[in-house]
Amino acid sequence: MAVFLYALRRWQTLTALLITFLGLMVTLFFFQRNLICLTTLLIFGTIAVGLMLFDSFKSTERMREALSAGIDLSQLRTRRMRQTIDRALSYQTAIRRAIRQVTSPELQSTLAAITSQMDESVAAIFGLVKRLESYQTDTLLQGDRERLHLEARIRGQEELTAAQEQQLADLDKLDSLMKDIAASIETTLAQMSSLYSNVQLVIANRDLKGDRIRQATAELQERASQLRDLSSALDEVYSRRTQGMLG
């Protein structure tokens, strides 16, 4: 569906539709509704849209552009984070292409649940990658944490004020969460790779039961749930930190 909508929004498709529409209007009002002209324009519009759909589905690059339509990579400033999302989109595209080539209705039914789960996982990764990048590039947060740890080492933990102790605890928890997020993202990418391999095996062996696929999909679903839990934990830490600053 994402690829279909992307194909319709491409400028080439919109241009062809505009030309067809204008041609129909001119024919209707100035050429006495000439049937040959009307038919020719309708055929032109249909062929143009069909070619754009075919090109979008056939091209790996177009597929990835379509799948990432809801993911604005320009929001990521670092090359490493963009590469992380690029890996996720690569697995997503490869799995979609593999499933599309299946001709057996039974096998397609077995593989159908994978698509939505991949979409959910990619979206979860993107959301957390943005937050991870924001944290890693936030020099103020990093500086506060280093400063408080330095004061605790020099003066002793007991010399910190209650507010400083709470701030340091929140910053340490935030840092720990970010490390867990980075590890979880890598684990999720590894599971995507494994899922792609399993899809290829199922297609090659025509395993209509799809036990291997169901297990891999369930594991990816569990991982996506863990990513959502980490995002909620982040919200809690940031909320507590904001309340502390306002208080």
Buried (B, 14 or more C-beta within 10 A) or exposed (E): EBBEEBBBEBEEBEEBBEBBEEBBEEBEEEEEEEEEBBEEBEEBBEEBBEBBBEBBBEEEEBBBBBBBEEBEEEBBEEEEBBEBBBBBBBBBBBBBEBBBEBEEEEBEEBBEBBBEBBBBBBBBBBBBBBBBBBBBEEEEBBEBBEEBBEBBEEEEEEEBEEEBBBBBEBBEBBBEBBEBBBEBBEBBBEBBBBBBEBBEEBBEEEBEEBEBBBEBBEBBBEBBEBBBEBBEBBEEBBEBBEEEEEE
